[in-house]
Amino acid sequence: MEQLLSPYLTALFWVGLLIPIGIVLRSKIPFFQKYLVPSSLITGFIGMILMNLQIVGVPTADGWAPIDFKTYAMLTSLIFIANFMMIGLASGKSNGEGGKTKEMTRGVVWLSITFYGGYGVLILTGLAVIWGYNYLTGAGLENATAVNMVHGFTGGPAQALTIAQMWVNNAANADINHLWIVSSDVLVMAVSYGAAGFLIAAFVGVPLANYGLRKGLSADATSIKLDDAFLRGIMPGDAKESLGRHTMHPASLDTITFHLAMLCIAFFFTWCFCYALKMVLPKDIAVLGFGLMFMWGLFCGLVLRKIINVIKKDYLIDDDLVHRINGTLVDFMMITALMAVKWAVLGKYIVPFTVTVVLASFLLFLWFWIPSRWLGRNGLERFLVNYAACTGTLASSLLLMRIVDPKGESLVPAEAGFSQFMLILPVAPMALFIFPAIGVKTSMTTVLYTGVVVLAVSTILMLWLKATGYWKGGQEKDAEGCELSASAQQGQ
């Protein structure tokens, strides 16, 4: 039994021990409430401190044995894969709605183009800083950490860590040719940039949302104060919000059991697909099989849901419950990712790391803010959604939307969901062929050219649509609203 518990279950036990501490700190400290810092993020930072002090561990016959950082890195990757499978399961639901409004389409287009361009901003910023620092100091730090920042900001610590693990695995494979051996430093820097992105989304995003409200830039001019439960992170005792509906009769099978079974099915077929890819792909890119397991898991979850829809059993899947399971995975993933950060490695990168985070956050602000002013209505909301998603995650975006749209009436969150699917095609070449092959087939010069092309294409598209007047739709709607308001006042 002792062997069965170690190391992964004991690592999860520590996560469970720390979660109540994060909950209490969020509920008691106004600073965390003001910036809407998730309890899981607080827990993760506590765990990171304890890990680096070698307090997180287990008793053994030889004394106290600290848990290895690699244990939490592996847990993060596994939870991240499960997270993407559940996203696929939720995304494959049948859509009974009709066509979307022109304004919503305009929003999806704006969110997609600017988010895509954000990749270019991050790539060029990361490379400029790390190359400049190495040139000025001769430190010889790993250049691939610039791409860590891109993945850490746009996808979070787990995605960044998964991609970095692919580079390290490639570096350890003597059967393939290498452009250079990628340093294992990328594993720590991946999680570090992901954690920094979450902090930027909170400590920069919240003040920006409040600034927009004070300036009257939000579509909902009657924004109300956030309720106490939202700020403290704990629901009141008489709360009646449901976690979901029963799709299975408890006398036969619990509904959660059925949904977890769907996750296991997706995991099994994803593993088979990854293994098949590993067998058929050339050795130098065979890592794309299990290395991109999270992406193949997303598609397997999507296909599974489509099959359930085709056989007309989609009523057995409760989307609210799927979201709750996914939320659970995200919380655990955030904590385990932060507990995988090793300070000894981060220390030697601290200068370029800090400069990169500050500069990238500022340039992303300019990149999203300037074109958001072309939109008129919902410009602030769309800016906040993309800024938070491009530094933290889409969940960070929803937290900021709660500030400017407390009634939940805006369509911008739905636009953000659609835009993520629109981005699959343009982002695929980077995600499937360029970034995973760093150190093997992809040089940092190729990454630079990729960033230039992405930023140039996005900029040209944005300016062209501006010149054609496409972005004016929201402004015209605002003007109509003002005229109607004025007419009503004259009638009174």
C-alpha positions as CSV (number, residue, x, y, z in Angstrom):
1,M,0.0,0.0,0.0
2,E,2.8,2.4,0.8
3,Q,4.3,2.0,-2.7
4,L,0.8,2.5,-4.3
5,L,0.4,5.9,-2.6
6,S,3.8,7.3,-3.6
7,P,4.6,9.6,-5.2
8,Y,1.5,10.9,-7.1
9,L,-1.2,10.3,-4.6
10,T,0.8,11.7,-1.7
11,A,1.5,14.7,-3.9
12,L,-2.2,15.2,-4.4
13,F,-2.8,14.7,-0.6
14,W,-0.6,17.8,-0.1
15,V,-2.7,19.7,-2.6
16,G,-5.7,18.8,-0.5
17,L,-4.0,19.9,2.7
18,L,-3.2,23.3,1.2
19,I,-6.5,24.1,-0.5
20,P,-8.4,25.1,2.8
21,I,-5.6,27.6,3.5
22,G,-6.1,29.3,0.2
23,I,-9.8,29.4,0.7
24,V,-9.4,31.0,4.1
25,L,-6.9,33.6,2.9
26,R,-9.2,34.6,0.0
27,S,-12.1,35.0,2.3
28,K,-10.3,37.0,4.9
29,I,-7.8,39.2,3.1
30,P,-9.2,42.3,1.3
31,F,-6.2,42.5,-1.0
32,F,-7.0,39.1,-2.6
33,Q,-10.7,40.0,-2.8
34,K,-10.0,43.4,-4.5
35,Y,-8.0,41.7,-7.3
36,L,-10.2,38.6,-7.4
37,V,-7.2,36.3,-6.9
38,P,-8.5,32.7,-7.1
39,S,-8.1,30.5,-4.1
40,S,-6.3,28.0,-6.2
41,L,-3.7,30.5,-7.3
42,I,-3.1,31.5,-3.6
43,T,-2.8,27.8,-2.7
44,G,-0.4,27.2,-5.6
45,F,2.0,30.0,-4.4
46,I,1.9,28.6,-0.9
47,G,2.7,25.2,-2.2
48,M,5.5,26.6,-4.3
49,I,7.1,28.2,-1.3
50,L,6.8,25.0,0.8
51,M,8.2,22.9,-2.1
52,N,11.3,25.1,-2.4
53,L,11.8,24.9,1.4
54,Q,11.5,21.1,1.1
55,I,8.6,20.9,3.5
56,V,6.3,19.1,1.1
57,G,7.2,15.5,1.5
58,V,6.4,12.2,3.3
59,P,7.9,10.4,6.3
60,T,10.1,7.4,5.5
61,A,12.5,5.0,7.3
62,D,15.3,7.3,6.4
63,G,13.6,10.5,7.6
64,W,11.6,13.1,5.9
65,A,11.6,12.7,2.0
66,P,10.7,15.8,0.0
67,I,8.5,15.2,-3.0
68,D,10.3,15.7,-6.3
69,F,9.4,18.8,-8.5
70,K,9.0,16.4,-11.4
71,T,6.2,14.6,-9.7
72,Y,4.1,17.8,-9.8
73,A,5.2,18.5,-13.3
74,M,3.9,15.1,-14.4
75,L,0.6,15.6,-12.5
76,T,0.1,18.9,-14.2
77,S,0.5,17.4,-17.6
78,L,-2.0,14.6,-16.9
79,I,-4.6,16.9,-15.4
80,F,-4.1,19.3,-18.4
81,I,-4.8,16.5,-20.8
82,A,-8.0,15.5,-18.9
83,N,-9.0,19.2,-18.9
84,F,-8.8,19.4,-22.7
85,M,-10.8,16.2,-23.1
86,M,-13.6,17.7,-21.0
87,I,-13.4,20.9,-23.1
88,G,-13.9,18.7,-26.2
89,L,-16.8,16.9,-24.6
90,A,-18.5,20.2,-23.8
91,S,-17.7,21.8,-27.2
92,G,-19.3,19.0,-29.2
93,K,-22.8,19.7,-28.0
94,S,-25.5,20.2,-30.6
95,N,-26.3,23.9,-31.4
96,G,-30.0,24.6,-31.7
97,E,-29.5,28.3,-32.0
98,G,-30.0,30.2,-35.3
99,G,-27.6,32.6,-36.9
100,K,-25.7,35.1,-34.7
101,T,-26.2,38.8,-35.0
102,K,-23.9,40.9,-37.1
103,E,-22.6,42.6,-33.9
104,M,-21.7,39.2,-32.4
105,T,-19.9,38.1,-35.6
106,R,-18.0,41.4,-35.6
107,G,-16.9,40.7,-32.1
108,V,-15.8,37.1,-32.9
109,V,-13.7,38.4,-35.8
110,W,-12.1,41.2,-33.7
111,L,-11.3,38.8,-30.9
112,S,-9.8,36.2,-33.2
113,I,-7.6,38.5,-35.2
114,T,-6.3,40.4,-32.2
115,F,-5.6,37.3,-30.2
116,Y,-3.8,35.8,-33.2
117,G,-1.7,38.9,-33.4
118,G,-1.0,38.6,-29.7
119,Y,1.2,35.6,-30.5
120,G,3.3,37.8,-32.7
121,V,3.7,40.5,-30.0
122,L,4.7,37.9,-27.5
123,I,7.2,36.1,-29.8
124,L,9.0,39.2,-30.8
125,T,9.1,40.6,-27.3
126,G,10.4,37.3,-25.8
127,L,13.1,36.9,-28.4
128,A,14.2,40.6,-28.3
129,V,14.7,40.4,-24.5
130,I,16.5,37.0,-24.2
131,W,18.7,37.7,-27.2
132,G,19.5,41.2,-26.0
133,Y,20.3,40.0,-22.4
134,N,22.6,37.2,-23.7
135,Y,24.3,39.7,-26.0
136,L,24.9,42.3,-23.3
137,T,25.9,39.9,-20.5
138,G,27.2,36.8,-22.3
139,A,25.1,34.7,-19.9
140,G,24.2,32.1,-22.6
141,L,20.8,31.5,-21.2
142,E,18.4,29.2,-23.1
143,N,16.8,31.1,-26.0
144,A,13.8,28.7,-26.1
145,T,12.6,30.2,-22.8
146,A,11.2,33.1,-25.0
147,V,8.7,30.6,-26.4
148,N,8.0,29.4,-22.8
149,M,6.6,32.9,-22.3
150,V,4.4,32.7,-25.4
151,H,2.8,29.4,-24.2
152,G,2.7,30.5,-20.5
153,F,0.8,33.6,-21.3
154,T,-1.6,32.3,-24.0
155,G,-2.2,28.8,-22.6
156,G,-1.3,28.8,-19.0
157,P,1.5,27.0,-17.0
158,A,0.2,23.5,-17.9
159,Q,0.3,24.0,-21.6
160,A,3.7,25.7,-21.5
161,L,5.1,22.8,-19.4
162,T,3.7,20.2,-21.7
163,I,5.3,21.7,-24.8
164,A,8.6,22.3,-22.9
165,Q,8.6,18.6,-21.8
166,M,8.5,17.7,-25.5
167,W,11.7,19.8,-26.2
168,V,13.5,18.1,-23.2
169,N,12.4,14.6,-24.4
170,N,13.7,15.4,-27.9
171,A,17.0,16.6,-26.4
172,A,17.4,13.3,-24.6
173,N,16.7,11.2,-27.7
174,A,20.0,10.3,-29.3
175,D,18.3,8.7,-32.3
176,I,17.3,12.1,-33.8
177,N,19.4,15.0,-35.2
178,H,19.4,18.2,-33.2
179,L,19.9,21.8,-34.1
180,W,20.9,22.3,-30.5
181,I,20.2,20.6,-27.2
182,V,17.4,22.5,-25.4
183,S,18.2,23.0,-21.7
184,S,15.9,21.5,-19.1
185,D,15.6,25.1,-17.7
186,V,12.6,25.4,-20.0
187,L,10.6,23.2,-17.7
188,V,10.8,25.6,-14.8
189,M,10.5,28.8,-17.0
190,A,7.4,27.4,-18.6
191,V,5.6,27.2,-15.3
192,S,7.1,30.5,-14.1
193,Y,5.8,32.4,-17.2
194,G,2.4,30.8,-16.8
195,A,2.1,31.8,-13.2
196,A,3.3,35.4,-14.0
197,G,0.6,35.6,-16.7
198,F,-2.1,34.8,-14.1
199,L,-0.8,37.5,-11.9
200,I,-0.9,40.0,-14.7
201,A,-4.4,39.1,-15.6
202,A,-5.5,39.8,-12.0
203,F,-3.3,42.7,-10.9
204,V,-3.4,44.6,-14.2
205,G,-6.8,43.4,-15.5
206,V,-8.9,44.3,-12.5
207,P,-7.7,48.0,-12.3
208,L,-8.2,48.3,-16.1
209,A,-11.8,47.0,-15.7
210,N,-12.5,49.5,-12.9
211,Y,-10.9,52.3,-14.9
212,G,-13.2,51.5,-17.8
213,L,-16.2,51.6,-15.5
214,R,-15.3,55.0,-14.1
215,K,-14.9,56.3,-17.6
216,G,-18.2,55.0,-18.7
217,L,-16.7,52.7,-21.4
218,S,-18.7,49.6,-20.5
219,A,-21.9,48.7,-22.4
220,D,-23.6,48.2,-19.0
221,A,-23.6,51.7,-17.5
222,T,-25.6,50.5,-14.5
223,S,-22.8,48.2,-13.2
224,I,-23.5,47.2,-9.6
225,K,-21.2,46.4,-6.7
226,L,-19.9,42.8,-6.6
227,D,-21.7,40.6,-4.0
228,D,-19.9,39.5,-0.9
229,A,-19.9,35.8,-1.9
230,F,-18.1,36.7,-5.2
231,L,-15.5,38.7,-3.3
232,R,-14.9,36.2,-0.5
233,G,-15.1,33.2,-2.7
234,I,-17.5,31.3,-0.3
235,M,-21.2,30.9,-1.0
236,P,-23.7,31.6,1.8
237,G,-25.3,28.8,3.7
238,D,-28.7,29.3,2.0
239,A,-27.3,29.3,-1.6
240,K,-29.4,27.2,-4.0
241,E,-27.3,27.2,-7.1
242,S,-27.2,23.7,-8.7
243,L,-24.1,21.9,-9.8
244,G,-26.1,20.2,-12.5
245,R,-28.9,17.9,-13.2
246,H,-29.3,14.1,-12.8
247,T,-29.1,12.3,-16.1
248,M,-28.8,8.9,-14.4
249,H,-31.1,7.5,-11.8
250,P,-29.1,7.1,-8.5
251,A,-30.6,3.6,-8.0
252,S,-28.7,2.5,-11.1
253,L,-25.6,4.8,-11.5
254,D,-24.5,8.1,-10.2
255,T,-24.5,10.9,-12.8
256,I,-20.9,11.9,-11.9
257,T,-19.8,8.3,-12.4
258,F,-21.2,8.3,-16.0
259,H,-19.5,11.6,-16.8
260,L,-16.2,10.4,-15.4
261,A,-16.7,7.2,-17.5
262,M,-16.9,9.4,-20.6
263,L,-13.6,11.0,-19.6
264,C,-12.0,7.5,-19.2
265,I,-13.3,6.5,-22.7
266,A,-11.8,9.7,-24.2
267,F,-8.5,9.0,-22.4
268,F,-8.3,5.4,-23.7
269,F,-8.9,6.3,-27.4
270,T,-6.6,9.3,-27.1
271,W,-3.8,7.0,-25.8
272,C,-4.4,4.6,-28.7
273,F,-4.3,7.5,-31.2
274,C,-1.1,8.9,-29.7
275,Y,0.5,5.5,-29.8
276,A,-0.5,5.0,-33.5
277,L,1.1,8.4,-34.3
278,K,4.2,7.4,-32.5
279,M,4.5,4.3,-34.6
280,V,3.8,5.9,-38.0
281,L,5.6,9.2,-37.7
282,P,9.3,9.6,-38.5
283,K,11.6,9.5,-35.4
284,D,12.4,13.1,-35.4
285,I,8.7,14.1,-35.1
286,A,7.3,11.0,-33.4
287,V,7.1,13.1,-30.2
288,L,4.1,14.8,-31.7
289,G,2.1,11.7,-30.7
290,F,2.2,11.7,-26.9
291,G,3.7,15.2,-26.8
292,L,0.5,16.8,-28.1
293,M,-1.7,14.4,-26.2
294,F,-3.7,17.3,-24.9
295,M,-4.7,18.4,-28.4
296,W,-5.6,14.9,-29.6
297,G,-7.6,14.5,-26.3
298,L,-9.6,17.6,-27.2
299,F,-10.5,16.1,-30.6
300,C,-11.3,12.7,-29.1
301,G,-13.6,14.4,-26.6
302,L,-15.2,16.4,-29.4
303,V,-15.7,13.2,-31.5
304,L,-17.1,11.3,-28.5
305,R,-19.7,14.0,-27.9
306,K,-20.6,14.1,-31.6
307,I,-21.2,10.4,-31.6
308,I,-23.5,10.7,-28.5
309,N,-25.4,13.5,-30.4
310,V,-25.8,11.3,-33.5
311,I,-27.3,8.4,-31.6
312,K,-29.6,11.0,-29.9
313,K,-28.4,10.4,-26.4
314,D,-26.9,13.9,-25.8
315,Y,-29.4,14.5,-23.0
316,L,-27.3,12.1,-20.9
317,I,-24.5,14.7,-20.9
318,D,-25.2,17.6,-18.5
319,D,-23.1,20.6,-19.6
320,D,-23.2,22.3,-16.2
321,L,-21.7,19.2,-14.6
322,V,-19.1,19.0,-17.4
323,H,-18.1,22.6,-16.6
324,R,-17.9,21.8,-12.9
325,I,-15.6,18.8,-13.5
326,N,-13.5,20.9,-15.8
327,G,-13.3,23.7,-13.2
328,T,-12.1,21.1,-10.6
329,L,-9.4,20.0,-13.0
330,V,-8.3,23.6,-13.7
331,D,-8.0,24.3,-9.9
332,F,-5.8,21.3,-9.3
333,M,-3.8,22.0,-12.4
334,M,-3.0,25.5,-11.4
335,I,-1.9,24.4,-8.0
336,T,0.3,21.5,-9.2
337,A,1.8,23.7,-11.9
338,L,3.0,26.3,-9.4
339,M,4.3,23.6,-7.1
340,A,6.6,22.4,-9.9
341,V,8.5,25.8,-10.0
342,K,12.1,25.4,-8.8
343,W,13.5,28.7,-7.5
344,A,17.2,27.7,-8.2
345,V,16.5,27.7,-11.9
346,L,14.3,30.8,-11.9
347,G,17.0,32.8,-10.1
348,K,19.5,32.9,-13.0
349,Y,16.7,34.1,-15.4
350,I,15.2,36.6,-13.0
351,V,16.3,39.7,-14.9
352,P,15.2,38.7,-18.4
353,F,12.1,37.1,-16.9
354,T,11.1,40.3,-15.1
355,V,11.8,42.5,-18.1
356,T,10.0,40.2,-20.5
357,V,6.8,40.0,-18.3
358,V,6.6,43.8,-17.8
359,L,7.3,44.6,-21.5
360,A,5.0,41.9,-22.9
361,S,2.2,43.0,-20.6
362,F,2.6,46.6,-21.7
363,L,2.8,45.8,-25.4
364,L,-0.2,43.5,-25.2
365,F,-2.1,46.3,-23.5
366,L,-1.4,48.6,-26.5
367,W,-2.1,45.9,-29.0
368,F,-5.6,45.2,-27.6
369,W,-6.5,48.7,-26.3
370,I,-5.9,50.8,-29.5
371,P,-8.1,48.7,-31.8
372,S,-10.7,48.2,-29.1
373,R,-11.4,51.9,-29.4
374,W,-12.6,51.4,-33.0
375,L,-15.4,49.2,-31.8
376,G,-17.5,51.6,-29.8
377,R,-20.0,49.4,-28.1
378,N,-18.5,46.4,-26.2
379,G,-15.0,47.7,-26.9
380,L,-14.0,47.6,-23.2
381,E,-15.5,44.1,-22.7
382,R,-13.7,42.7,-25.7
383,F,-10.4,44.3,-24.7
384,L,-10.6,42.8,-21.2
385,V,-11.5,39.3,-22.5
386,N,-8.6,39.1,-24.9
387,Y,-6.1,40.8,-22.6
388,A,-6.9,38.4,-19.7
389,A,-7.0,35.4,-22.0
390,C,-3.6,36.3,-23.6
391,T,-2.0,36.6,-20.2
392,G,-3.9,34.2,-18.0
393,T,-6.7,32.0,-19.4
394,L,-10.3,32.3,-20.6
395,A,-11.3,31.8,-17.0
396,S,-9.4,35.0,-16.1
397,S,-11.5,36.8,-18.8
398,L,-14.7,35.7,-17.2
399,L,-13.7,37.0,-13.8
400,L,-13.1,40.5,-15.4
401,M,-16.3,40.3,-17.3
402,R,-18.1,39.8,-14.0
403,I,-16.9,43.3,-13.0
404,V,-18.1,45.2,-16.1
405,D,-21.1,42.9,-16.7
406,P,-22.4,41.8,-13.3
407,K,-25.8,40.9,-14.8
408,G,-24.3,38.5,-17.3
409,E,-26.2,40.2,-20.2
410,S,-23.2,40.6,-22.6
411,L,-22.6,38.3,-25.5
412,V,-18.8,38.9,-25.3
413,P,-18.0,35.7,-23.3
414,A,-19.9,33.7,-26.0
415,E,-17.9,35.5,-28.7
416,A,-14.7,34.6,-26.9
417,G,-15.7,30.9,-27.0
418,F,-16.5,31.0,-30.7
419,S,-13.2,32.9,-31.4
420,Q,-11.2,30.1,-29.7
421,F,-12.5,27.7,-32.3
422,M,-11.9,30.1,-35.2
423,L,-8.3,30.3,-34.0
424,I,-7.7,26.5,-34.4
425,L,-6.9,26.8,-38.1
426,P,-4.5,29.8,-38.1
427,V,-2.8,28.6,-34.9
428,A,-2.4,25.0,-36.0
429,P,0.8,25.4,-38.1
430,M,2.5,26.9,-35.0
431,A,1.0,24.5,-32.5
432,L,1.6,21.3,-34.6
433,F,4.8,21.9,-36.6
434,I,6.8,25.0,-35.5
435,F,6.8,25.1,-31.7
436,P,7.0,21.3,-30.9
437,A,10.0,20.9,-33.2
438,I,12.2,23.6,-31.5
439,G,15.7,22.3,-31.2
440,V,15.1,19.6,-33.8
441,K,13.7,21.1,-37.0
442,T,12.8,24.6,-35.8
443,S,15.5,27.2,-35.1
444,M,14.9,30.4,-33.1
445,T,15.3,32.3,-36.4
446,T,12.3,30.4,-37.8
447,V,10.3,31.4,-34.6
448,L,11.3,35.0,-35.2
449,Y,10.0,34.9,-38.8
450,T,6.9,33.3,-37.6
451,G,6.3,36.1,-35.1
452,V,6.9,38.8,-37.8
453,V,4.4,37.1,-40.2
454,V,1.7,36.6,-37.6
455,L,1.9,40.2,-36.4
456,A,2.1,41.6,-39.9
457,V,-0.9,39.6,-41.2
458,S,-3.0,40.5,-38.1
459,T,-2.1,44.2,-38.4
460,I,-2.9,44.4,-42.1
461,L,-6.3,42.6,-41.5
462,M,-7.2,44.9,-38.7
463,L,-6.3,48.1,-40.6
464,W,-8.1,46.9,-43.8
465,L,-11.3,46.1,-41.9
466,K,-11.0,49.5,-40.2
467,A,-10.6,51.2,-43.6
468,T,-13.7,49.4,-45.0
469,G,-15.7,50.6,-42.0
470,Y,-16.4,47.1,-40.7
471,W,-15.6,48.1,-37.0
472,K,-18.1,51.0,-37.1
473,G,-21.1,48.8,-36.5
474,G,-20.8,49.0,-32.7
475,Q,-20.4,52.8,-32.9
476,E,-23.5,53.1,-35.1
477,K,-25.4,51.1,-32.5
478,D,-24.3,53.4,-29.8
479,A,-25.3,56.4,-31.8
480,E,-28.8,54.9,-32.4
481,G,-29.1,54.3,-28.6
482,C,-28.2,57.9,-27.8
483,E,-30.8,59.2,-30.3
484,L,-33.5,57.0,-28.8
485,S,-32.5,58.1,-25.3
486,A,-32.7,61.7,-26.4
487,S,-36.1,61.3,-28.0
488,A,-37.4,59.6,-24.8
489,Q,-36.2,62.5,-22.7
490,Q,-37.9,65.1,-25.0
491,G,-41.1,63.1,-24.9
492,Q,-41.1,63.3,-21.1
